[in-house]
Amino acid sequence: MALKGNLREFSFIQLLNLINLAKKTGALYVEGPSEISKVIFREGKIAYAVIGQDTSNLLQILVNASLINPTQEALLQERYKNSSDKEKGIYLINSGYLNQEQIFSGIEVYLTEIIRQLFTWSEGFFRFETGELTPDEKIPARLNLENLIIEGARKLHEMEELREEIPSLEMALKFTDRPGMNIRNVNLSVEEWRVVSYVNPKNTIQQIARATKLNDLEIRKVVYALLQAGLVELIRPGGAPIALSGRRLATKDPAEQKSLVNRLIDRIRSI
Amino acid sequence: MQTQTVKIVVTGPFNAGKTELIRSVSEIDVVSTEKKITSEAEKIKNSTTVAMDFGRITVDDDLVLFLFGTPGQKRFDFMWEILSEGMLGFIVMIDSTRPETFREARSILETFRAYAPTPYIVAANKQDCQDAWEVEDIRVALRLDPSIKLLPCIAKKKSSVKTILLELLYGILEEMDSGKS
């Protein structure tokens, strides 16, 4: 019987567990809310994964894993722009840049990140196509699933708890007028600062997540931390959503814009 | 009515006085992330801004001005583009007593101009220090066109910071009048 269904009934972690235990070989397709993912398994281990269009290439993957530097990548990219990942890998080994183990570890870091993203998908149809293998031009990995499954199970639990705290990503955030604690002592992470820079009653959390490229779990975690720190509060989004492309002023009317700047001037003068 | 927020970014090299400027006029305790400095070259003070500073000035019920300070150290410059998004204008702080940072200040200025063609002002900070360079000497050193506003500044003095903010806002008004915005 074909392995297919909906993530609502059978979670991604359960799927991984099943494929791992049954040592299946083939492709798992998941149609998420906005993108389709494909994960290739070989005897229950992950060989290849992609979300959306596959624009990855080995050299970028190795830069992200800090195995080569951006200058080396640019040089190699130019020289081997028409080569497959396999050919690039062979060149890197033969020329002494990296050994085979390092190349596989870089690919595994990349695959792990994709799987971590898929853990946050709670909606979407899936199907498993038996026998499908890694594309010829790609290097097939053999990523063990045991640790990832344990990590995913923890994340699922965390996600369920965060969903209770922040039930909807369609809510907006505003800075609290009088934070309940001495915010001078608040230390924020880079992700938290990214979110803070988009806090505005007109931006939904979902929009902020898109602008900051955070997935559902990550944005919920950040928002929860900011709520706990007393920096922001949840509100209903007000008015039409503003563009996150960075408009300086909400109004387009020149007279209103000037009036707004004049109000700022009056306020600064009065300080 | 929903509150509208506008943003001014305060940038400049490490230890130029960005945090101090925001602290002088913000009505809330400035939120800043301070971290022990690891680079020997930057051990002028014990800690520096990791991500950014954040201050606020409420105009009225429906208008709030946010002041965002950028990280002082080069290794956090990936935050600059994020911070520059949607800014009304920006202030480049210069440490008038450290000419070795002028080249970096110039580079930061150029980077921010590339991110967003918004009005800006250059503030020559620490003018109360004995070894501060004259403002016009700084202009020459930074190769600033005479049309670019370069003002003396003492970031710990509220009156001086007010002047800087007002000059920037006047520049924004001028730009609106000229129809460039």
Interface residues (C-beta under 8 A of the other chain):
Chain A: K174 F175 P179 N182 I183 R184 V186 N187 L188 S189 V190 W193 R194 V196 S197 N200 P201 K202 L231 G238 G239 S245 G246 R247 R248 L249 A250 P254 Q257 K258 L260 V261 N262 R263 L264 I265 D266 R267 I268 R269 I271
Chain B: Q2 T3 Q4 T5 V6 V25 I28 D29 V30 V31 S32 T33 E34 A51 M52 F54 R56 I57 T58 V59 D60 L63 L65 F68 M79 I82 L83 S84 E85 G86 M87 L88 A116 T118 K158 K162 L165 L166 L169 Y170 I172 L173 M176 D177 S181
